[in-house]
């Protein structure tokens, strides 16, 4: 635990920080929620992100910190800087979501895995499924997973399921085949997530959703009782931008 509870009534239960490090990605997935926003080269500034983590923890009891993308490990220095800050502040859960494909160089994979371990990452979620493996080769992902395990990072597979994990559509069948490839590494499979109707999914997978479905996200929170503060690659957060305004001022003045 770090800090003491903040005063903004809409953030009284704030306990998690998330950074979308970049929208740049090595995959072009049919289920991607970012859709046409993906693959821009912009990424969040590591120093600004670290300062924001420290400031938030001075006022709120943050228990969870996550970095994701796009593909966050295209900018491993930024990812590691954020998690070093979280580790130093005693944030208990320090997560990275990655598709595992940011280089083909085995030496680079080993180096990044060591850096992630040293920064304090203790929950690496590896996206592996039919959607990712349509455009991302599996061999380097398997190699990076082995490097992460060797570095001592707890990791688990995070597949995306279509309709439900139990459904027997062709995408889910392919996902089960992909997951089998990781068995020799002894990497457990987490619950994963179910593809929701948004971004590319509405464009390429509409036949799997009800006709009257509207774009929605299971990760949306009640704006009057936020548990998570989420940063975009350009620094946008809540109703402000951390590159222009101090994060504590943004939190203090936040209104739904």
N, C-alpha and C positions, 0 to 999 in steps of 0.2 A: 504494500500500500504506500501511496505517496501523497503528500499534501493534505489539505483539509477541504471539506465541501465548499463549492462556490456559492454565490448568492443569487444568481439568476434562477428564478423559479422554474424556467423551462429547461434548465440544465441540471436540476438538482440530482438527477440520477446518472449523470455523465460518468462513464467508467471505461470508455474505449476510444482509441485514436486510430484512424485509418489514413494511409497515404496511397493514392493512386499515383505511383511514381512517374509513369509515362503512359501514353496511349500507343506508343510504338510497340510493334509486336512482330514476332517471327512466324506467326500463324495467320491464317485467314479462315476463321471458323464460321460455319453456317449458323451456329447458335450464339455468336458473340453479341452481348448486350450493347457494346459500344458502337456497333454498326459502322456507319460512314465516318464516325469520329475517330476510328482506329488508325494507327500508323502515322500519326503526327510525331515529329521528332522531339517535341517539347518535353522537358522533364523538370521535376521540382528541384529547387536548389537545396543541397544537403545541409548547408549551414543554417538556412532559414528554417528548414524542417526540424533540425536539432533544437534550435532556440524555441520553436513552438512547443515541442514536447516538454522541454524543461519548464516553460511558462505555465502550460496547462497543469502539469504535475505539481506546481506550487500552489494550486488552488483546488484541484479535484483529485479524488482517489481513483487513479487510473489503474486498471488491472489487466488490460489487454491492448496490444499494439500490433497493427498489421500493415504490411506493405504488399502492394499488388500492382496490376497494370491493366492493359497491355502486358508486356513482358518486363517486369521490374529488373531482372538480372542483366538487361542490356546496360544498366547503370548500377553495377554492384557496389561501387564506392558510396553512392548515395544511400542505397539500402542498408549497407553495413553501418554507416554513420548514424542513421535513424535508430537502428537497433542497439548500437553501443550506448546511445543516450538513454534508451528505455531500460537497458540492463543496469546502467549506473544508478538510475532512479528507482530501481526495484520493481518495475512493472513485471508481473508474473508470467504472462503469456505473451510471447514475441513471435509472431507468425509471418511467414512469407508464402504467397501463392505464386507459383511459377509453372510454366509449361516445360521447363527443363532444357529448352533449346535456345541458347544464346551464343553458342560457339561450337565449332567442330573440333577444336583443339583440346585434346585430353589434358594437357598440362594446364591450360586455362581453367578447365572444369575443376581440376584438383585445387588450384589456387583459390578460386571463388568459393568452393565448398569449405576450405579451411578458414577463409575470411568470414564467411557467414557463421561458422561455429565460434570463432573467436569474438565476433560481435555480440553473441548471446542468443542467436535465433534458436528457439527450442520447439518449434512446430512448423515444419516445412510441408506445405500442401502441394503435391505434384499433380497437375492436371493432365490426366491421361485417359483418353476415350476415343470413340469413333470420330468425333468432331475434330479434335486436335490432330489425330493421326492421319486425317485426310491430307493435310498439308505439312505436317511436321514429321520428319523421319524418326522412327522409334529407337534406332541404335544409339544415337547420341544422348537421348533422354535416359535410356537404360544406363549408359555409362555415367552420366551425371548423378543419377540416383545412387549408383554404387559409390561414387565419390562422396556424396553427402552422408551416406551411411557410414563410410569409413572414417569420415571426419567427426562422427559422433552426434550428428544432428538427428533428433527424432523426426521421422517423416512418415507420411501416409499418402496413399493415392486418393485423389479427389476427382472422381469421374462425374461427368454430366450425363444424367439420364433423361431420356425423352418419354414423356407422358408419366412414367413412374419407373422405379428400379425393377419392378416385376414385369413390366410390359415386354412383349416379345417382338417388338418392331425391329427392322433391320439395323438401325443405329445401335440399339441396345445389345443386339446379338454381336455386333462388331466390337462394342465396348467390352463385353465379357471376354472376347478373344484377346484384346489388347491387355487387359488386366492379367491374364494368365501368363503373359511374357515376363511379368515382374515377380512371379512366384519364387524362382530360384534365388532372388535377392532377399526374400523374407520380409518384404515391405507390406504392411497391412493396408487394407482398403478401407477408407472412411466411408461415411454415409454418402458423401458427394452431394450433389444438388440436382434438382429437377429443372430442366430448361423452362424458362418462363417466356411468355409472349412479349418480346421487346427486341429492338435492334434488328440484327440479321435474322433472328429466329422467325419474326413475322414475315420476312421476305422469302426465306428459303424453306421454312418448315410449317407454313400456315396450315397445311392439310392435317397436321397432328393436333391442332387446337380447335376448340368449338368455333363455329362460324361467327358468333357474336362477341368473341373475345376482344378485349381492348388491352393495349400495352400496360403492363404492370410489373412490379418487382417485389419479390418476397422480402427484400432487404429494406424496404421503406419503413421509416419509423414515424411515430406520432410526433409531429413538429412541436407539439406542446409538452412533450416529455422525451427529449432526446437522450439516448444512452451513448451515442457515437458521434464524434466530430470527425468529418471526412474532408480531406484536402485533395483538390484536383492538381494535376501537374503544373498548372499555371499559378497555383497558390490560392485559387478560389476556395472559400470555406464559409459555410453558412451564408450570411448576407454581406460578406466582405472579401478582402483579398489580403493574405498574410504578408505578401510582398510590399503592400502599401500601408497596412494598418497593424498595429500590435495585436497579437491574437487575443490577449486578455481584454482589450477594448472591444474586439469583435464579439467575444463571448458575453461580455457585460451588457452590450447593447442589442444582443440578438432578440428578435421578436418573430414569431411565426408569420 
